[in-house]
């Protein structure tokens, strides 16, 4: 058979993509270095684990694994609608909130159309844009965060979508509710605005508000959230979008049948009722954030103040420090791909995990400064 270049056969938007790089799994590091007792603080997972109510509900659902999921996600939409005060016709479920981000891009971004996003923003935004043939328009950040005025000025007649992460990953920066509201007022109605609130439940800032309150005022707004973070259901991949019912109707036309599995939906419905787990997770995060910030100041390291469950710290030769941390059994996240080659992103863990990371960081900085691995 004649050889063929199957990369060149792919559509142009796909050929230009670089695959999303997730945090290094614990198992991979164990295979590479033959070490155990690894601490993973790379993927913004909940150190308390999954909601106990969700785990209990999962056990009760195992007997139905031979059945297809409810393709309409009736119970999950009902529970979300009651929790958020919206109609079930405004909700789109996804295989994680990333799935919803892709659905919106597929539905509304035609080839050649512009999509406005911020420098240092979540890597999935340009990925889904390019995958459908759109053109990312990257607006320079202001103090590592979204410059909403500049993003509004970047909108042209060719713009079809804007992505805003609030809080943003990987910087943890956030936008005040009055600034977001002012931005939304200035966006033409034919431009869809996606407000990604994956870390919404962790924010404790007085001037922060979630975007669901603005859905009636701005029918071009889509708010996305996830069960992967504070609810601790990352392995099950379940997220959702809230929007005008017409947008939700369009998204359901491009959504794959059964895109969220039965166990994920069962766990998500139970997790919505577990207010105690959400409270405990948020409080643990606040304590851990203070622990890390205090240690960084004592070590003379600059960091980006974060409203999420992670923090990015400037360590100089970040790639070498990252490798030195791996050798000490600690996994964090290098973020050079986000335009931050001197920073590492660290998930807030349990106190003992944070202690382990901080001790390893001090040793890694000393080793790198001395030219050792």
Number of C-alpha atoms within 10 A of each C-alpha: 3 3 5 8 7 8 11 10 10 11 12 14 18 18 14 14 14 8 10 9 8 9 15 16 12 17 12 10 18 14 10 9 12 10 15 12 10 18 19 24 25 22 21 27 23 25 21 17 16 22 26 18 17 24 18 13 18 19 12 11 13 11 9 11 11 7 8 10 19 16 14 15 20 12 15 23 22 16 17 20 17 12 11 11 11 20 16 20 17 19 28 26 29 27 20 25 25 21 22 27 24 21 22 24 24 20 16 19 23 15 15 16 19 24 28 25 26 26 19 23 28 19 16 14 23 20 20 24 28 24 20 22 21 25 21 22 19 16 20 16 17 13 10 20 24 25 18 21 13 15 22 19 11 17 20 13 10 12 22 22 26 24 21 24 27 29 28 25 27 28 29 24 22 23 20 15 16 12 15 19 16 13 16 19 13 12 19 16 14 13 20 24 25 25 24 26 20 26 24 22 19 20 22 14 10 8 12 19 19 17 21 17 12 16 17 12 11 18 17 21 25 27 25 29 24 28 25 23 25 30 27 25 25 21 12 19 21 27 26 24 27 29 27 19 16 13 24 20 16 15 24 18 12 13 21 14 12 16 19 23 19 22 21 23 25 22 27 32 19 20 25 19 15 16 12 12 21 20 14 13 23 20 14 19 27 18 14 23 24 12 16 24 19 12 15 17 11 9 12 11 13 14 19 19 17 20 26 30 30 27 25 24 22 18 21 16 15 22 18 20 27 22 18 23 22 21 19 21 21 24 26 22 23 24 19 14 10 16 11 19 16 17 27 26 25 24 27 28 28 17 17 11 19 21 16 17 24 18 13 20 20 13 16 23 22 15 15 17 14 9 9 11 15
